[in-house]
Amino acid sequence: MKLYHEVRGCSLAVDIVARELQLPLALEWVDMKTKRLADGRDYLSVNSKGTVPTLEMPDGQHLSEGCIVMQYLADQCPGNTLLPASGLPRYRVLEWMSFIAADLHKGGFMPLFKAVTPPEYKAVARGIVEAKLQWIDEQLAGRAHLTGDTFTIADAHCYTIAMWTRAHAIDTRRWPHLEAYLARCGARPSVRAAEAAAAAQGERERAAAAAAVAH
Ligand SMILES: N[C@@H](CCC(=O)N[C@@H](CS)C(=O)NCC(=O)O)C(=O)O
């Protein structure tokens, strides 16, 4: 299977989940400014929404929407600990997935990334992010992960989005449970490997941009 990925994108969570499940994924990096792939193809022909992540499944079909892609991957591995197969424990994980995607990512961080967001609204969005992170910190009191002791797809998702605080100078040290949680998740081999792959691609992109300027 193949993951269409972006260096600083929420698609990192899918890469973490695949590595946790030991499901090998080829990574195809998308230039989000031009929506082009390395071979010049138009990414919109893969996902007409133009967003990452997109998963190419074994039969060549494409599946988008990170929350769904992560569920799909976990469901390929019966007995995994990343997503309970059924019942309320599964819905608890999915409850977190929806909150992270809708409230923290789109409602909170997204306006901070957009150049067109007016400065007054950036301040509002920052307040929204801080309120959500404060709430997450409270939920993490006395538990290692979002739904209890076990790392799930919701933790891969939450870690990925919460680490955007680093890009926006939001100091998470004021939330000690969250801070410890980010360190705990960040120490997992799957997370380190996924971050290293993204950092290596970031370096390649920086080198290519510098070479383009030099010519
Ligand atoms: N609803 C999609 C949204 C994904 C999304 O917004 N991805 C960002 C990267 S973190 C993106 O592709 N942005 C480019 C764009 O919106 O044009 C999902 O949850 O997978």
The ligand as an SDF file (V2000), in Angstrom:
LIG
                    3D

 20 19  0  0  0  0  0  0  0  0999 V2000
  -10.6200   16.0790    6.1940 N   0  0  0  0  0  0  0  0  0  0  0  0
   -9.2690   15.7430    5.8350 C   0  0  0  0  0  0  0  0  0  0  0  0
   -8.4340   16.9920    5.9740 C   0  0  0  0  0  0  0  0  0  0  0  0
   -6.9880   16.7340    5.8450 C   0  0  0  0  0  0  0  0  0  0  0  0
   -6.1950   18.0250    5.7320 C   0  0  0  0  0  0  0  0  0  0  0  0
   -6.7040   19.1320    5.9360 O   0  0  0  0  0  0  0  0  0  0  0  0
   -4.9390   17.8650    5.3980 N   0  0  0  0  0  0  0  0  0  0  0  0
   -4.1160   19.0300    5.1880 C   0  0  0  0  0  0  0  0  0  0  0  0
   -2.6840   18.7300    5.6290 C   0  0  0  0  0  0  0  0  0  0  0  0
   -2.5950   18.5640    7.3910 S   0  0  0  0  0  0  0  0  0  0  0  0
   -4.1170   19.3510    3.7230 C   0  0  0  0  0  0  0  0  0  0  0  0
   -4.0340   18.4570    2.9080 O   0  0  0  0  0  0  0  0  0  0  0  0
   -4.2310   20.6350    3.3990 N   0  0  0  0  0  0  0  0  0  0  0  0
   -4.1300   21.0800    2.0560 C   0  0  0  0  0  0  0  0  0  0  0  0
   -5.3640   21.7500    1.5740 C   0  0  0  0  0  0  0  0  0  0  0  0
   -6.3550   21.8500    2.3190 O   0  0  0  0  0  0  0  0  0  0  0  0
   -5.3360   22.2050    0.4390 O   0  0  0  0  0  0  0  0  0  0  0  0
   -8.7230   14.6380    6.7310 C   0  0  0  0  0  0  0  0  0  0  0  0
   -9.0650   14.6360    7.9270 O   0  0  0  0  0  0  0  0  0  0  0  0
   -7.9570   13.7910    6.2480 O   0  0  0  0  0  0  0  0  0  0  0  0
  1  2  1  0
  2  3  1  0
  2 18  1  0
  3  4  1  0
  4  5  1  0
  5  6  2  0
  5  7  1  0
  7  8  1  0
  8  9  1  0
  8 11  1  0
  9 10  1  0
 11 12  2  0
 11 13  1  0
 13 14  1  0
 14 15  1  0
 15 16  2  0
 15 17  1  0
 18 19  2  0
 18 20  1  0
M  END
$$$$
